[in-house]
Amino acid sequence: MKNINGKVLWYSDRLGYGVICGTNGETYFIHHEDIVSSSIDEGRHRNHLSKDEKVSFDWCWKLNTGNKKRQAINLRVMEEY
C-alpha cells in the first residue's frame, strides 16, 4: 500500500509490538519484524521505538482471528535534520 508518515503512540520493547498513528488519523499495529533497520543497525531488526518518534511506513490489512487490522510494514524512523 501507499507510503504514509506518522508517529509512534506506544511501543513495548518487551513485547516487540506497538501502535502508530498515521497523518491520515488512522492507527496501525507495528511488529518489530516490520521495522526496517537503519544503516547503523546493518541487517539487524531495530527493536526499539520511542513515543512520538516520527516514522514513515507502508501498510496492509492483517487478518487476525476474523478481525481486520491495519498493519504497518517497512517502517523506517524518519531522520531529523
C-alpha positions in Angstrom: 0.0 0.0 0.0 0.9 3.7 -0.1 3.6 5.2 2.0 2.4 7.1 5.0 4.1 9.3 7.6 3.1 9.2 11.2 4.3 8.9 14.8 4.6 6.3 17.5 1.7 6.2 20.0 3.3 3.4 22.1 5.8 0.6 21.7 6.8 -2.2 24.1 10.4 -3.4 23.7 9.5 -6.4 25.9 6.5 -7.4 23.7 8.0 -6.4 20.4 5.0 -4.5 19.1 3.1 -1.3 19.4 0.7 1.2 17.7 1.4 4.1 15.5 -0.8 6.9 14.2 -0.6 8.0 10.6 -1.0 11.6 9.5 -4.3 10.4 8.0 -5.7 9.8 11.5 -5.8 6.0 11.3 -4.0 3.8 13.8 -1.7 0.9 12.7 -0.3 -2.1 14.5 3.5 -2.4 14.3 5.6 -5.6 14.9 9.3 -5.4 15.5 10.0 -7.6 12.4 8.4 -4.9 10.2 10.8 -2.2 11.3 13.5 -1.7 8.6 17.0 -1.3 10.0 18.9 1.9 9.6 22.4 1.8 8.1 23.7 1.9 11.7 22.0 -1.3 12.6 23.1 -3.1 9.4 20.8 -6.1 9.0 19.5 -6.3 12.5 15.9 -5.6 13.3 15.6 -2.5 15.3 13.7 -3.4 18.5 13.0 0.0 20.0 10.7 2.9 19.1 10.1 5.9 21.3 6.7 7.6 21.9 6.2 10.4 19.4 9.1 9.3 17.2 8.4 10.2 13.6 8.1 7.3 11.2 7.4 6.5 7.6 5.7 3.2 6.6 3.6 1.2 4.1 0.6 -0.7 5.3 -1.6 -3.7 4.6 -4.6 -5.4 6.1 -3.7 -8.0 8.7 -6.3 -10.7 9.3 -6.3 -11.7 12.9 -8.9 -14.3 14.1 -11.6 -12.7 11.9 -10.7 -9.1 12.8 -9.2 -6.9 10.1 -6.4 -4.6 11.5 -4.2 -2.2 9.7 -0.6 -3.4 9.9 2.4 -1.1 9.4 5.2 -2.7 7.3 8.5 -1.4 6.0 8.6 1.1 8.9 11.5 3.5 8.9 12.3 6.1 11.5 12.5 9.5 9.9 15.8 11.2 10.4 15.5 14.7 11.9 17.8 17.3 10.3 
